[in-house]
Amino acid sequence: MARPLPSFEPVGELKFGQVGIANLRLKSLDEAALAQELRNKLETAPQLFRRAPVVLDLSHLPQLPDEATVRSVLAVIRSSGMLPVGLAYGTSENEALAVALDLPLFAKFRAAYESAAGAIEAAPPAAAAPEPPARATPPPPSAQRGPASLLQTLPVRSGQQVYARGTDLVITAMVGNGAEVIADGSVHVYAALRGKAIAGAQGDASARIYCQDFQAELVSIAGHYRVFEDIPADLRGKPVQVWLEGEKLLLARLGPQQ
């Protein structure tokens, strides 16, 4: 009886891609206050924060906490309804802590203890401005732009993600609830934007988000974000642009003011 030929098909296919992971920059070891803040975020935007993957950034603490303390903080994050998945990349001591906790390090959220330059942090909601002010020369982007934009002509539906690596993303169809559109440059949506739009994904603070019909669940530029509940009601359903000014994420109507 002939033996079956061996299969050379891989059991699993491993790829690295762009994923939406939140960064929690810890500034205090007050666990009770942290638990309350995370619960408040979950109540404000449960569709965004419930079971959201979180990278813990310890770079703004006076000193690196010990293993037991970090385990306790991770338990607080889990109890809030979010899922800690790793530590932000930092010093060799931080790497040793990650090994002891059996957690990965995420270089995307690079945390330098010697310098806070380039660290990512969510800014508090800011009031919308009627027109964007004149901008100084923007800082150089952390990722080089590609020669052309990525064009998406089909609707981006719930659960789908489109990522324009190293360039702008131009979408001529609807972005549905639960969808995610990401660009290292700017995001342009010439239709309804109902999901999440992330521009400047690799840290380009000069990137912007433009859309024809603004109903986004979340908008983010270079790590600074605002959720739907924080957005002025008079901007919903209108043509809108989003840009970053310092640490504030601003939104304004596009075109003549009504």
Phi and psi in degrees as GROMACS dihedral restraints (atoms count N, CA, C in turn):
[ dihedral_restraints ]
;  ai    aj    ak    al  type     phi  dphi    fc
    3     4     5     6     1   -72.4    20    10
    4     5     6     7     1   139.1    20    10
    6     7     8     9     1   -78.4    20    10
    7     8     9    10     1   144.0    20    10
    9    10    11    12     1   -65.8    20    10
   10    11    12    13     1   143.2    20    10
   12    13    14    15     1   -66.9    20    10
   13    14    15    16     1   141.3    20    10
   15    16    17    18     1   -66.4    20    10
   16    17    18    19     1   146.3    20    10
   18    19    20    21     1   -90.4    20    10
   19    20    21    22     1   132.0    20    10
   21    22    23    24     1  -103.9    20    10
   22    23    24    25     1    10.3    20    10
   24    25    26    27     1   -74.3    20    10
   25    26    27    28     1   135.2    20    10
   27    28    29    30     1   -67.8    20    10
   28    29    30    31     1   148.2    20    10
   30    31    32    33     1   -70.0    20    10
   31    32    33    34     1   -38.7    20    10
   33    34    35    36     1  -140.9    20    10
   34    35    36    37     1   150.0    20    10
   36    37    38    39     1  -110.8    20    10
   37    38    39    40     1   114.6    20    10
   39    40    41    42     1   -99.2    20    10
   40    41    42    43     1   125.1    20    10
   42    43    44    45     1  -134.6    20    10
   43    44    45    46     1   154.0    20    10
   45    46    47    48     1  -106.9    20    10
   46    47    48    49     1   131.0    20    10
   48    49    50    51     1  -144.7    20    10
   49    50    51    52     1   178.5    20    10
   51    52    53    54     1   -79.7    20    10
   52    53    54    55     1   127.1    20    10
   54    55    56    57     1  -129.1    20    10
   55    56    57    58     1   151.1    20    10
   57    58    59    60     1   -88.1    20    10
   58    59    60    61     1   102.6    20    10
   60    61    62    63     1  -124.8    20    10
   61    62    63    64     1   131.7    20    10
   63    64    65    66     1   -80.3    20    10
   64    65    66    67     1   150.5    20    10
   66    67    68    69     1  -112.2    20    10
   67    68    69    70     1   122.3    20    10
   69    70    71    72     1  -105.2    20    10
   70    71    72    73     1   105.1    20    10
   72    73    74    75     1   -88.3    20    10
   73    74    75    76     1   110.9    20    10
   75    76    77    78     1   -84.0    20    10
   76    77    78    79     1   128.1    20    10
   78    79    80    81     1  -114.4    20    10
   79    80    81    82     1    -5.4    20    10
   81    82    83    84     1  -155.2    20    10
   82    83    84    85     1   156.5    20    10
   84    85    86    87     1  -101.0    20    10
   85    86    87    88     1    23.6    20    10
   87    88    89    90     1   -78.1    20    10
   88    89    90    91     1    95.7    20    10
   90    91    92    93     1   -67.7    20    10
   91    92    93    94     1   -35.1    20    10
   93    94    95    96     1   -64.7    20    10
   94    95    96    97     1   -43.5    20    10
   96    97    98    99     1   -66.3    20    10
   97    98    99   100     1   -39.8    20    10
   99   100   101   102     1   -61.9    20    10
  100   101   102   103     1   -45.0    20    10
  102   103   104   105     1   -59.6    20    10
  103   104   105   106     1   -41.8    20    10
  105   106   107   108     1   -66.7    20    10
  106   107   108   109     1   -42.3    20    10
  108   109   110   111     1   -62.9    20    10
  109   110   111   112     1   -42.5    20    10
  111   112   113   114     1   -68.4    20    10
  112   113   114   115     1   -37.6    20    10
  114   115   116   117     1   -63.0    20    10
  115   116   117   118     1   -39.7    20    10
  117   118   119   120     1   -63.1    20    10
  118   119   120   121     1   -41.6    20    10
  120   121   122   123     1   -63.5    20    10
  121   122   123   124     1   -40.6    20    10
  123   124   125   126     1   -65.4    20    10
  124   125   126   127     1   -39.1    20    10
  126   127   128   129     1   -69.0    20    10
  127   128   129   130     1   -34.0    20    10
  129   130   131   132     1   -70.3    20    10
  130   131   132   133     1   -42.9    20    10
  132   133   134   135     1  -141.6    20    10
  133   134   135   136     1    72.9    20    10
  135   136   137   138     1   -62.5    20    10
  136   137   138   139     1   -33.2    20    10
  138   139   140   141     1   -67.2    20    10
  139   140   141   142     1   -21.2    20    10
  141   142   143   144     1   -93.4    20    10
  142   143   144   145     1   -43.3    20    10
  144   145   146   147     1   -99.1    20    10
  145   146   147   148     1   -19.5    20    10
  147   148   149   150     1   -66.2    20    10
  148   149   150   151     1   123.8    20    10
  150   151   152   153     1    59.1    20    10
  151   152   153   154     1    27.2    20    10
  153   154   155   156     1   -74.1    20    10
  154   155   156   157     1   134.1    20    10
  156   157   158   159     1   -69.9    20    10
  157   158   159   160     1   135.9    20    10
  159   160   161   162     1  -130.9    20    10
  160   161   162   163     1   132.7    20    10
  162   163   164   165     1   -99.9    20    10
  163   164   165   166     1   129.9    20    10
  165   166   167   168     1   -91.9    20    10
  166   167   168   169     1   122.1    20    10
  168   169   170   171     1  -107.4    20    10
  169   170   171   172     1   115.9    20    10
  171   172   173   174     1  -101.8    20    10
  172   173   174   175     1    11.4    20    10
  174   175   176   177     1   -72.1    20    10
  175   176   177   178     1   -17.1    20    10
  177   178   179   180     1  -101.5    20    10
  178   179   180   181     1    10.7    20    10
  180   181   182   183     1   -83.3    20    10
  181   182   183   184     1   152.1    20    10
  183   184   185   186     1   -56.8    20    10
  184   185   186   187     1   -35.3    20    10
  186   187   188   189     1  -151.5    20    10
  187   188   189   190     1   157.8    20    10
  189   190   191   192     1   -68.4    20    10
  190   191   192   193     1   124.5    20    10
  192   193   194   195     1   -71.3    20    10
  193   194   195   196     1   162.6    20    10
  195   196   197   198     1   -79.2    20    10
  196   197   198   199     1   172.8    20    10
  198   199   200   201     1   -59.1    20    10
  199   200   201   202     1   -44.5    20    10
  201   202   203   204     1   -62.7    20    10
  202   203   204   205     1   -39.6    20    10
  204   205   206   207     1   -65.6    20    10
  205   206   207   208     1   -42.9    20    10
  207   208   209   210     1   -67.2    20    10
  208   209   210   211     1   -38.0    20    10
  210   211   212   213     1   -59.4    20    10
  211   212   213   214     1   -38.9    20    10
  213   214   215   216     1   -66.6    20    10
  214   215   216   217     1   -40.7    20    10
  216   217   218   219     1   -64.2    20    10
  217   218   219   220     1   -41.6    20    10
  219   220   221   222     1   -61.3    20    10
  220   221   222   223     1   -36.4    20    10
  222   223   224   225     1   -66.3    20    10
  223   224   225   226     1   -36.3    20    10
  225   226   227   228     1   -63.2    20    10
  226   227   228   229     1   -43.1    20    10
  228   229   230   231     1   -62.2    20    10
  229   230   231   232     1   -44.4    20    10
  231   232   233   234     1   -62.7    20    10
  232   233   234   235     1   -42.3    20    10
  234   235   236   237     1   -67.0    20    10
  235   236   237   238     1   -22.2    20    10
  237   238   239   240     1   -75.9    20    10
  238   239   240   241     1   -15.8    20    10
  240   241   242   243     1   108.2    20    10
  241   242   243   244     1    -0.3    20    10
  243   244   245   246     1  -102.4    20    10
  244   245   246   247     1   166.0    20    10
  246   247   248   249     1  -122.3    20    10
  247   248   249   250     1   104.2    20    10
  249   250   251   252     1   -68.0    20    10
  250   251   252   253     1   130.5    20    10
  252   253   254   255     1  -119.7    20    10
  253   254   255   256     1    -5.7    20    10
  255   256   257   258     1   171.5    20    10
  256   257   258   259     1  -178.2    20    10
  258   259   260   261     1  -111.4    20    10
  259   260   261   262     1   151.1    20    10
  261   262   263   264     1   -70.9    20    10
  262   263   264   265     1   144.4    20    10
  264   265   266   267     1   -66.3    20    10
  265   266   267   268     1   137.1    20    10
  267   268   269   270     1  -150.6    20    10
  268   269   270   271     1  -128.0    20    10
  270   271   272   273     1   -83.0    20    10
  271   272   273   274     1   176.7    20    10
  273   274   275   276     1   -64.1    20    10
  274   275   276   277     1   -32.8    20    10
  276   277   278   279     1   -65.5    20    10
  277   278   279   280     1   -37.9    20    10
  279   280   281   282     1   -66.0    20    10
  280   281   282   283     1   -37.6    20    10
  282   283   284   285     1   -64.8    20    10
  283   284   285   286     1   -41.8    20    10
  285   286   287   288     1   -63.2    20    10
  286   287   288   289     1   -37.2    20    10
  288   289   290   291     1   -64.7    20    10
  289   290   291   292     1   -41.5    20    10
  291   292   293   294     1   -62.7    20    10
  292   293   294   295     1   -39.6    20    10
  294   295   296   297     1   -63.6    20    10
  295   296   297   298     1   -44.2    20    10
  297   298   299   300     1   -62.6    20    10
  298   299   300   301     1   -32.7    20    10
  300   301   302   303     1   -87.9    20    10
  301   302   303   304     1    -3.5    20    10
  303   304   305   306     1    57.7    20    10
  304   305   306   307     1    46.3    20    10
  306   307   308   309     1  -123.3    20    10
  307   308   309   310     1   151.2    20    10
  309   310   311   312     1   -78.9    20    10
  310   311   312   313     1   162.6    20    10
  312   313   314   315     1  -103.9    20    10
  313   314   315   316     1   139.4    20    10
  315   316   317   318     1  -112.0    20    10
  316   317   318   319     1   108.1    20    10
  318   319   320   321     1   -68.0    20    10
  319   320   321   322     1   -23.8    20    10
  321   322   323   324     1   -56.6    20    10
  322   323   324   325     1   -35.0    20    10
  324   325   326   327     1  -104.3    20    10
  325   326   327   328     1    63.8    20    10
  327   328   329   330     1   -66.1    20    10
  328   329   330   331     1   125.2    20    10
  330   331   332   333     1  -118.9    20    10
  331   332   333   334     1   109.1    20    10
  333   334   335   336     1   -98.9    20    10
  334   335   336   337     1   119.2    20    10
  336   337   338   339     1   -68.9    20    10
  337   338   339   340     1   -30.0    20    10
  339   340   341   342     1   -76.3    20    10
  340   341   342   343     1   -25.5    20    10
  342   343   344   345     1  -150.5    20    10
  343   344   345   346     1   134.8    20    10
  345   346   347   348     1   -90.2    20    10
  346   347   348   349     1     5.9    20    10
  348   349   350   351     1   -61.2    20    10
  349   350   351   352     1   132.9    20    10
  351   352   353   354     1    84.1    20    10
  352   353   354   355     1    -0.4    20    10
  354   355   356   357     1   -71.4    20    10
  355   356   357   358     1   152.1    20    10
  357   358   359   360     1  -103.0    20    10
  358   359   360   361     1   134.0    20    10
  360   361   362   363     1  -150.4    20    10
  361   362   363   364     1   140.8    20    10
  363   364   365   366     1   -76.5    20    10
  364   365   366   367     1   130.6    20    10
  366   367   368   369     1   -88.8    20    10
  367   368   369   370     1   152.6    20    10
  369   370   371   372     1   -68.2    20    10
  370   371   372   373     1   157.8    20    10
  372   373   374   375     1   -57.0    20    10
  373   374   375   376     1   142.2    20    10
  375   376   377   378     1  -122.9    20    10
  376   377   378   379     1   152.0    20    10
  378   379   380   381     1   -68.0    20    10
  379   380   381   382     1   146.7    20    10
  381   382   383   384     1   -70.5    20    10
  382   383   384   385     1   144.4    20    10
  384   385   386   387     1  -103.8    20    10
  385   386   387   388     1   145.1    20    10
  387   388   389   390     1   -65.1    20    10
  388   389   390   391     1   -38.3    20    10
  390   391   392   393     1  -142.8    20    10
  391   392   393   394     1   142.8    20    10
  393   394   395   396     1   -65.3    20    10
  394   395   396   397     1   134.6    20    10
  396   397   398   399     1   -71.8    20    10
  397   398   399   400     1   166.0    20    10
  399   400   401   402     1   -62.4    20    10
  400   401   402   403     1   134.6    20    10
  402   403   404   405     1  -103.1    20    10
  403   404   405   406     1   142.1    20    10
  405   406   407   408     1   -72.9    20    10
  406   407   408   409     1   173.1    20    10
  408   409   410   411     1   -57.2    20    10
  409   410   411   412     1   120.7    20    10
  411   412   413   414     1   -68.6    20    10
  412   413   414   415     1   153.3    20    10
  414   415   416   417     1   -65.4    20    10
  415   416   417   418     1   151.9    20    10
  417   418   419   420     1   -63.6    20    10
  418   419   420   421     1   136.1    20    10
  420   421   422   423     1   -65.5    20    10
  421   422   423   424     1   150.5    20    10
  423   424   425   426     1   -79.5    20    10
  424   425   426   427     1   -13.7    20    10
  426   427   428   429     1  -127.6    20    10
  427   428   429   430     1   135.9    20    10
  429   430   431   432     1   -71.6    20    10
  430   431   432   433     1   139.8    20    10
  432   433   434   435     1   -75.1    20    10
  433   434   435   436     1   146.8    20    10
  435   436   437   438     1   -78.1    20    10
  436   437   438   439     1   174.1    20    10
  438   439   440   441     1   -74.8    20    10
  439   440   441   442     1   -18.4    20    10
  441   442   443   444     1  -146.0    20    10
  442   443   444   445     1   161.1    20    10
  444   445   446   447     1   -77.9    20    10
  445   446   447   448     1   158.5    20    10
  447   448   449   450     1   -93.3    20    10
  448   449   450   451     1   125.0    20    10
  450   451   452   453     1  -101.6    20    10
  451   452   453   454     1   127.0    20    10
  453   454   455   456     1  -117.4    20    10
  454   455   456   457     1   114.5    20    10
  456   457   458   459     1  -103.6    20    10
  457   458   459   460     1   -11.7    20    10
  459   460   461   462     1   -97.9    20    10
  460   461   462   463     1   152.3    20    10
  462   463   464   465     1   -58.2    20    10
  463   464   465   466     1   144.0    20    10
  465   466   467   468     1  -100.7    20    10
  466   467   468   469     1   110.4    20    10
  468   469   470   471     1   -95.7    20    10
  469   470   471   472     1   170.6    20    10
  471   472   473   474     1   -52.8    20    10
  472   473   474   475     1   131.5    20    10
  474   475   476   477     1    88.6    20    10
  475   476   477   478     1   -11.1    20    10
  477   478   479   480     1   -91.4    20    10
  478   479   480   481     1   155.6    20    10
  480   481   482   483     1  -137.5    20    10
  481   482   483   484     1   135.6    20    10
  483   484   485   486     1  -121.7    20    10
  484   485   486   487     1   127.7    20    10
  486   487   488   489     1  -125.6    20    10
  487   488   489   490     1   123.1    20    10
  489   490   491   492     1   -98.4    20    10
  490   491   492   493     1    98.1    20    10
  492   493   494   495     1   -78.5    20    10
  493   494   495   496     1   123.0    20    10
  495   496   497   498     1    74.0    20    10
  496   497   498   499     1    14.1    20    10
  498   499   500   501     1  -157.7    20    10
  499   500   501   502     1  -175.5    20    10
  501   502   503   504     1   -83.9    20    10
  502   503   504   505     1   159.8    20    10
  504   505   506   507     1  -118.2    20    10
  505   506   507   508     1   124.5    20    10
  507   508   509   510     1  -115.4    20    10
  508   509   510   511     1   123.6    20    10
  510   511   512   513     1  -123.1    20    10
  511   512   513   514     1   127.1    20    10
  513   514   515   516     1  -107.7    20    10
  514   515   516   517     1    12.4    20    10
  516   517   518   519     1  -133.9    20    10
  517   518   519   520     1   172.8    20    10
  519   520   521   522     1   -66.0    20    10
  520   521   522   523     1   145.1    20    10
  522   523   524   525     1  -107.4    20    10
  523   524   525   526     1   110.0    20    10
  525   526   527   528     1   -79.3    20    10
  526   527   528   529     1   168.8    20    10
  528   529   530   531     1   -57.4    20    10
  529   530   531   532     1   136.0    20    10
  531   532   533   534     1    82.5    20    10
  532   533   534   535     1    -1.9    20    10
  534   535   536   537     1   -90.1    20    10
  535   536   537   538     1   162.9    20    10
  537   538   539   540     1  -138.8    20    10
  538   539   540   541     1   124.5    20    10
  540   541   542   543     1  -119.3    20    10
  541   542   543   544     1   130.6    20    10
  543   544   545   546     1  -133.6    20    10
  544   545   546   547     1   141.7    20    10
  546   547   548   549     1  -145.4    20    10
  547   548   549   550     1   144.9    20    10
  549   550   551   552     1   -71.5    20    10
  550   551   552   553     1   -24.7    20    10
  552   553   554   555     1  -101.1    20    10
  553   554   555   556     1  -136.2    20    10
  555   556   557   558     1   -92.7    20    10
  556   557   558   559     1   160.2    20    10
  558   559   560   561     1  -115.5    20    10
  559   560   561   562     1   126.2    20    10
  561   562   563   564     1  -119.2    20    10
  562   563   564   565     1   121.7    20    10
  564   565   566   567     1  -121.7    20    10
  565   566   567   568     1   110.6    20    10
  567   568   569   570     1   -94.1    20    10
  568   569   570   571     1    49.9    20    10
  570   571   572   573     1  -171.1    20    10
  571   572   573   574     1  -164.1    20    10
  573   574   575   576     1   -75.3    20    10
  574   575   576   577     1   134.6    20    10
  576   577   578   579     1  -110.8    20    10
  577   578   579   580     1   105.3    20    10
  579   580   581   582     1  -113.4    20    10
  580   581   582   583     1   -14.8    20    10
  582   583   584   585     1   -96.5    20    10
  583   584   585   586     1  -140.4    20    10
  585   586   587   588     1  -106.5    20    10
  586   587   588   589     1   137.0    20    10
  588   589   590   591     1  -123.8    20    10
  589   590   591   592     1   124.2    20    10
  591   592   593   594     1  -124.6    20    10
  592   593   594   595     1   115.1    20    10
  594   595   596   597     1  -110.7    20    10
  595   596   597   598     1   160.0    20    10
  597   598   599   600     1    58.4    20    10
  598   599   600   601     1    42.9    20    10
  600   601   602   603     1   -61.9    20    10
  601   602   603   604     1   -25.3    20    10
  603   604   605   606     1  -103.4    20    10
  604   605   606   607     1    17.6    20    10
  606   607   608   609     1   106.6    20    10
  607   608   609   610     1     8.0    20    10
  609   610   611   612     1   -75.6    20    10
  610   611   612   613     1   102.5    20    10
  612   613   614   615     1   -73.6    20    10
  613   614   615   616     1   -11.5    20    10
  615   616   617   618     1   -87.6    20    10
  616   617   618   619     1    -5.3    20    10
  618   619   620   621     1   -67.6    20    10
  619   620   621   622     1   157.0    20    10
  621   622   623   624     1  -136.3    20    10
  622   623   624   625     1   166.3    20    10
  624   625   626   627     1  -122.8    20    10
  625   626   627   628     1   129.9    20    10
  627   628   629   630     1  -125.1    20    10
  628   629   630   631     1   138.7    20    10
  630   631   632   633     1  -149.5    20    10
  631   632   633   634     1   156.4    20    10
  633   634   635   636     1   -82.8    20    10
  634   635   636   637     1   -35.4    20    10
  636   637   638   639     1  -138.4    20    10
  637   638   639   640     1   100.8    20    10
  639   640   641   642     1   -89.3    20    10
  640   641   642   643     1   108.7    20    10
  642   643   644   645     1  -139.1    20    10
  643   644   645   646     1    31.5    20    10
  645   646   647   648     1   -65.2    20    10
  646   647   648   649     1   142.6    20    10
  648   649   650   651     1   -71.3    20    10
  649   650   651   652     1   -34.9    20    10
  651   652   653   654     1  -157.5    20    10
  652   653   654   655     1   142.2    20    10
  654   655   656   657     1  -126.9    20    10
  655   656   657   658     1   142.7    20    10
  657   658   659   660     1  -146.6    20    10
  658   659   660   661     1   139.2    20    10
  660   661   662   663     1  -132.1    20    10
  661   662   663   664     1   123.1    20    10
  663   664   665   666     1    50.3    20    10
  664   665   666   667     1    38.7    20    10
  666   667   668   669     1    90.9    20    10
  667   668   669   670     1   -13.4    20    10
  669   670   671   672     1   -89.5    20    10
  670   671   672   673     1   133.0    20    10
  672   673   674   675     1  -137.4    20    10
  673   674   675   676     1   160.8    20    10
  675   676   677   678     1  -139.7    20    10
  676   677   678   679     1   144.3    20    10
  678   679   680   681     1  -103.1    20    10
  679   680   681   682     1   167.4    20    10
  681   682   683   684     1   -53.7    20    10
  682   683   684   685     1   -40.0    20    10
  684   685   686   687     1   -66.7    20    10
  685   686   687   688     1   -20.7    20    10
  687   688   689   690     1   -91.4    20    10
  688   689   690   691     1    -0.4    20    10
  690   691   692   693     1   -96.1    20    10
  691   692   693   694     1   132.3    20    10
  693   694   695   696     1   -54.7    20    10
  694   695   696   697     1   137.5    20    10
  696   697   698   699     1   -62.0    20    10
  697   698   699   700     1   -29.6    20    10
  699   700   701   702     1   -74.5    20    10
  700   701   702   703     1    -5.0    20    10
  702   703   704   705     1   -97.1    20    10
  703   704   705   706     1   -14.5    20    10
  705   706   707   708     1   -70.4    20    10
  706   707   708   709     1   130.6    20    10
  708   709   710   711     1    81.0    20    10
  709   710   711   712     1     4.5    20    10
  711   712   713   714     1  -108.9    20    10
  712   713   714   715     1   162.5    20    10
  714   715   716   717     1   -69.1    20    10
  715   716   717   718     1   127.6    20    10
  717   718   719   720     1  -138.2    20    10
  718   719   720   721     1   149.2    20    10
  720   721   722   723     1  -122.4    20    10
  721   722   723   724     1   150.5    20    10
  723   724   725   726     1  -128.0    20    10
  724   725   726   727     1   133.4    20    10
  726   727   728   729     1  -146.6    20    10
  727   728   729   730     1   166.1    20    10
  729   730   731   732     1  -108.3    20    10
  730   731   732   733     1   128.3    20    10
  732   733   734   735     1  -125.4    20    10
  733   734   735   736     1   103.8    20    10
  735   736   737   738     1    65.2    20    10
  736   737   738   739     1  -121.2    20    10
  738   739   740   741     1  -100.5    20    10
  739   740   741   742     1     8.3    20    10
  741   742   743   744     1  -110.6    20    10
  742   743   744   745     1   134.8    20    10
  744   745   746   747     1   -95.6    20    10
  745   746   747   748     1   117.3    20    10
  747   748   749   750     1  -109.5    20    10
  748   749   750   751     1   151.6    20    10
  750   751   752   753     1  -132.6    20    10
  751   752   753   754     1   146.0    20    10
  753   754   755   756     1  -154.9    20    10
  754   755   756   757     1   156.0    20    10
  756   757   758   759     1   -64.3    20    10
  757   758   759   760     1   144.7    20    10
  759   760   761   762     1   -92.1    20    10
  760   761   762   763     1   141.2    20    10
  762   763   764   765     1    83.6    20    10
  763   764   765   766     1  -167.9    20    10
  765   766   767   768     1   -62.8    20    10
  766   767   768   769     1   141.5    20    10
  768   769   770   771     1   -76.0    20    10
  769   770   771   772     1   135.8    20    10
